Amino acid sequence: MQPRVGQPKPPESSEPHEHERHWLGRCQAGDATAFQPLLRPYLAGLLALARRQCRDPHWAEDLVQETLVRAFRGLPGFRGDAALRTWLFRILVRLAAEPQRWRRTDAVQSLDADVPDHFDAPADRSAMARELQDRLDEAMERLTVRQRTALHLRAVEGMDYAAIADVLQCTPVAARMHVLAARRKVLHRVKEHLDP
């Protein structure tokens, strides 16, 4: 079941899971085949945030691919100061803020990592649920990039304010303020469309 706004995932633990440590160790030892199993659990979240950032599914896929390329290059130096998941989201947010640095017309380096087109979207949503989702998407588009990112990381990814602050490179208080401002604006826009 995919979390919805208002139903965050459980907060990530500060200790990486044994599975992640295993694959991370193999990657850092030079085993390129360990990269995909290491990052597979984060692809859905990365793609969802990339779609929020880019508003174009093709550029979103390119943004995720470039994020994976940068992560692959940077993994040998990854010290674990932040959780791997937080580090990946930080890379994506930085790249999204400066598209001229990664959007190219020439051939780009690619990794053998599958980036799915979709992740278990419910096929039989009611018209009312689709309308609400459209209004939420529209309200999210009207937010500043920092507010949209902060709200997505909190509501969809279930990150705590410290992790959001790490991704956005701000203080936890500022991260909380971005989330609160975003929630207020989204609630106002959605309520506007739902009131009779």
C-alpha positions in Angstrom: 0.0 0.0 0.0 1.4 3.4 -1.0 1.3 6.1 1.7 -0.9 9.1 1.0 -0.5 12.7 2.2 -1.2 12.6 5.9 -0.2 9.0 6.3 3.6 9.2 6.5 5.8 6.2 6.5 7.4 5.2 9.8 10.4 7.4 10.5 13.7 6.0 9.2 16.0 4.7 11.8 19.4 6.3 12.2 21.1 2.9 12.0 21.2 1.4 8.5 19.7 -2.1 8.2 22.0 -5.1 8.0 20.9 -5.6 4.4 21.9 -2.0 3.5 25.2 -2.3 5.3 26.0 -5.5 3.4 25.4 -4.0 -0.1 27.0 -0.7 0.9 30.2 -2.5 2.0 30.3 -4.5 -1.3 29.8 -1.3 -3.4 32.5 0.6 -1.5 34.8 -2.4 -2.1 34.3 -2.0 -5.8 31.6 -4.5 -6.5 29.4 -2.7 -9.2 26.8 -5.5 -9.1 25.9 -4.5 -5.5 24.8 -1.0 -6.6 21.3 -1.9 -7.8 20.3 -4.1 -4.8 21.6 -1.3 -2.5 19.5 1.5 -4.1 16.4 -0.5 -5.3 14.4 0.3 -2.1 14.8 4.0 -2.7 13.9 4.2 -6.4 10.2 4.7 -5.9 10.7 7.6 -3.5 13.3 9.2 -5.7 11.1 9.0 -8.8 8.1 10.4 -6.9 10.1 13.4 -5.7 11.7 13.8 -9.1 8.2 14.0 -10.7 7.3 16.6 -8.1 10.4 18.6 -9.0 10.4 18.3 -12.8 6.7 18.2 -13.6 7.7 16.2 -16.7 7.9 12.4 -16.5 10.8 12.1 -19.0 12.9 14.7 -17.2 12.0 13.1 -13.9 13.4 9.8 -15.1 16.5 11.6 -16.3 16.9 13.3 -13.0 16.7 10.0 -11.1 19.2 8.4 -13.6 21.6 11.4 -13.0 21.1 11.1 -9.3 22.0 7.4 -9.5 25.1 8.2 -11.6 26.2 10.8 -9.1 25.6 8.4 -6.2 27.5 5.7 -8.0 30.5 8.1 -8.4 30.2 9.3 -4.8 29.6 6.1 -3.0 33.3 5.2 -2.4 33.5 8.4 -0.4 30.2 8.0 1.4 31.0 8.2 5.1 27.5 7.7 6.5 27.2 11.1 8.2 23.6 11.0 7.0 21.4 8.0 6.2 22.0 6.7 2.7 18.4 7.5 1.9 18.8 11.1 3.0 22.0 11.4 1.0 20.3 10.2 -2.1 17.4 12.7 -1.7 19.9 15.5 -1.1 21.7 14.6 -4.4 18.4 14.7 -6.3 17.3 18.0 -4.7 20.6 19.6 -5.6 20.4 18.4 -9.2 16.8 19.5 -9.5 17.8 23.0 -8.4 20.4 23.3 -11.1 19.1 21.5 -14.2 21.6 23.2 -16.5 24.3 21.1 -14.8 22.9 17.8 -15.7 20.4 18.2 -18.6 22.3 17.5 -21.7 21.5 17.0 -25.3 24.5 14.7 -25.9 24.7 11.1 -24.7 24.8 10.8 -20.9 26.3 8.1 -18.8 23.8 5.5 -17.9 23.7 2.8 -15.2 22.1 -0.6 -15.3 19.4 0.3 -12.8 15.8 -0.1 -13.7 13.7 3.0 -13.0 10.0 1.9 -13.3 7.5 4.1 -15.0 5.0 3.7 -12.1 4.6 2.2 -8.8 1.4 0.3 -8.0 -1.0 3.2 -8.7 -4.5 2.1 -7.9 -6.4 1.5 -11.1 -9.9 1.8 -9.8 -9.9 5.1 -8.0 -13.3 6.8 -7.8 -13.9 10.0 -9.7 -14.0 11.9 -6.3 -10.6 10.5 -5.3 -9.1 11.4 -8.7 -10.5 14.9 -8.4 -9.1 15.3 -4.9 -5.7 14.0 -6.1 -5.8 16.5 -9.0 -6.5 19.3 -6.6 -3.7 18.2 -4.3 -1.3 18.0 -7.2 -2.4 21.5 -8.4 -1.9 22.9 -4.9 1.5 21.3 -4.6 2.6 22.8 -7.9 1.8 26.3 -6.5 4.2 25.9 -3.6 7.8 27.0 -3.7 10.3 24.3 -4.5 11.5 24.2 -0.9 8.0 23.9 0.5 7.0 21.3 -2.1 10.1 19.3 -1.4 9.8 19.6 2.4 6.1 18.6 2.4 6.7 15.6 0.1 9.6 14.4 2.2 7.5 14.7 5.4 4.1 13.5 4.2 5.0 10.9 1.6 8.5 9.7 2.6 7.9 10.0 6.3 11.2 11.8 7.0 11.7 13.6 10.3 12.6 17.3 10.4 16.3 16.6 10.9 16.4 14.5 7.8 14.5 17.0 5.8 16.8 19.7 7.0 19.8 17.6 5.9 18.3 17.2 2.4 17.4 20.9 2.1 20.6 22.0 3.8 18.8 24.2 6.4 18.0 23.9 10.1 15.4 21.5 11.4 13.3 24.6 12.5 13.4 26.0 9.0 12.4 22.5 7.6 9.5 22.5 10.0 8.5 26.0 8.9 8.6 24.9 5.2 6.3 21.9 6.0 3.9 23.9 8.0 3.6 26.7 5.4 3.2 24.1 2.7 0.4 22.3 4.6 -1.4 25.6 5.2 -1.3 26.5 1.6 -2.3 23.1 0.3 -5.2 22.9 2.8 -6.4 26.3 1.7 -6.3 25.4 -2.0 -8.0 22.0 -1.5 -10.6 23.3 0.8 -11.4 26.0 -1.7 -12.3 23.3 -4.3 -14.2 21.0 -1.8 -16.5 23.5 -0.2 -20.0 23.7 -1.7 
